[in-house]
C-alpha cells in the first residue's frame, strides 16, 4: 500500500537517499517505522537495522547493538577505541555496511553510541573516516525514559558525559545528524484519539481536556477478565511484586521453587530476578536474556506450559505470545564492577549469578514495559511518577485508548519531562517573536534540595516591572539571612499557582528570557504541577550571565537577564491557565494587588487566613485591602497568645521546625531540640493532637507541614527567638 508523503517524509527520504546520517523523531503514530520500512524496501544499499534492547530489535526484525558489534555487557568505550573489543560473527557484514539504522535511539546511552561509532571507524568499510563511511540513522522518541545509568556507574558517567542520552556522546554533532521531526498524526494503531493525547502529553504540554480524556479511563476496582492477556504496568517494584504474588497465589497447581547460585562478590549486584524464584504452570512470565539461538529476547512475554527435570537439570516450557513454545534452562549473568585503569574505564568480572532467566510478569515496571506493544494495559501509578517520560511510556504501550485502564487519576505533577531533551529538540511549536520579557526569581530550600520560588519579577524591554513575593508553603530556611525575606513577610503572599494567572498576560506573545534557565524551569515546572498547573515553560530562552553575579531581589535577577546575551531563538509564550483571579504582594509595598474578580480574591485570602495568627504588619495589609476594595476579610492577631514562659514547664511536649538566627549564631532544629532536652522539655518529632503541646518555629508565619498541622489542630506556635530568649534566662545559652 502506498504511503502518504508528508513534507516531513519527503525531507527525511531525501536525506536518506543522499546517504546523510540523521536523527528521525516524532511521537507515536507519526510513521517513524513506516518511513524506515519504506526506505529499506526501496534502497539498494546494504542496510542493517539494530536496536539497544532485545524487545526493540525483535520489533524491527533486527539485531541488538551488542550482538551486532560483539559487545559484552562489560565492554567499555576505551576498549573499543583501542581495538581491544572487535566484532566477531558479523565482522564481514560491518565491513560491507552502507547504512546502519538504530531504532529506539532514546534508549541508546551516550557511551554505547560512542562504542558503535568507534567500532565503525575501525572496522567499517572506510576505516579511519568519520563513522567508518557508514550512514548512521537514529530513530526514536527522546521523550521516553532516559537510558539507564546504574549507581555504580554514576561517578564515571557524570565525568565523561553531560547526560546519558546519545546526543551527549563525543561522536554526536548536530551538523552531522540533522534532526527531522515527524509531526503528522497517522494513527496509534488505529486510534487517532490516543495518538492526539499522547502528542500533547509527550512534551509536557497538557491541558484540562487532555487530563479529562485520560482520567475517564480510571477504574480503581478493575480486574482483567480471565482468558485475556493484560499487563499491569506500575511505577515501583513494590507494587509489581505485590500484584504478581496475588496472581500467583490465585493459580491452582504445584508451586515450583528454584534457587539461584551466586559466586564471588555479588553484594551490590541488582539481580534480574529473585534468588528464590517461585512459579506455577500457567504463570505469566517475562524472559530476561537474549537467547543465543534467537528464540526469544530480553523482554519476551509468555506463559509457563510445563516443568521438566531431565538428568537433574530443570527445563521450563514457555509459550511465547507468538505461539511458539520454547525450552528455558538456567542462565548465568556475570557480575562486573567498573574500575579506572590508567584513566580508562574497564569492567572487572567479580562474580556470577545463575538462575532461570525469567520473572513473574502479570505486572512489570514502566521501564521493563518500554518496547512492548499491547492490546490491553492496566496502569497503576500508585507509587508515584518519579522519572521523566514514565507516564508517556506507560500510556503509549497500548494500541488504543479503550485498551487502557488507570488505577488512579493522572495529576499534573505526574507529567515530567527532561529539560535536557527539550533543549536538544528545541521542540517549540509557538511562533517566533522579537519581543522579549525577562524573568527573575529567588528560591528557598537550597539545603534540602527541594527548592521553591520565593520571589518573582517580570521586566519588560520598556523598563516596566512586575514583582511579587511567593509563598513557598514550606520553611524558608536562610532566606531572611540571604535575601531579607522572612516567613512573616510571606504570610499574605500568593502561591505560585495563585500568582501565575497574573504573570501569563504579561508574558503572553513574548519570548521569555531567564538566567540559569534549566534550573529555574525545573523549579517552576515542579511547583506549578504540584499546585495543578501545566505551563509551556519549554518556550523560555537562556540568558548567558557572565560570572557569579549575586542578586538580593528577583528584580535584580531579571535585570541581569536583560543585560546578558540571549542564547537560542525566541518563541511566543502561549497561556496555559483559564483562571483569571489572584493577587500579588510586592516586597515592601505594604499592600495586596488583586487581579481578576476582587470578591474571588477576598475569598481566596479568607481561606488562606483560616487558623492563622497574623503579625501586626500583616493585619495592617489586610485592613488596607478591606478598605480599598470594600471587602470583609477576617483575621486573627498573633499578639493574643499567652507568654511562652507560662507554658514551658518540666515535661512540656514541644516540636520544632525551621532554622533560627538570633543575630549572632545560627540554630539548626537539632540544636534547639538539644536545648529543650537539657531544660527538661519533652521533644516530639511531629505535631499531633494528643502528644504535642506546642510548636516552636523559626518564624511563626511558617507554612511548613508542621506549622500547617499545628494551626489545623489549634496548637500554639511560638517563635524560636522567644524560645532562645527563654533558654538564656534558664542559663542554657
Order of alpha helices (4+ residues) and beta strands (2+ residues): alpha-beta-alpha-beta-alpha-beta-alpha-alpha-alpha-beta-alpha-beta-alpha-beta-alpha-alpha-beta-alpha-beta-beta-beta-beta-beta-beta-beta-beta-beta-beta-beta-alpha-beta-alpha-beta-alpha-beta-beta-beta-alpha-alpha-beta-alpha-beta-alpha-beta-beta-beta-alpha-beta-alpha-beta-beta-beta-beta-alpha-beta-beta-alpha-beta-alpha
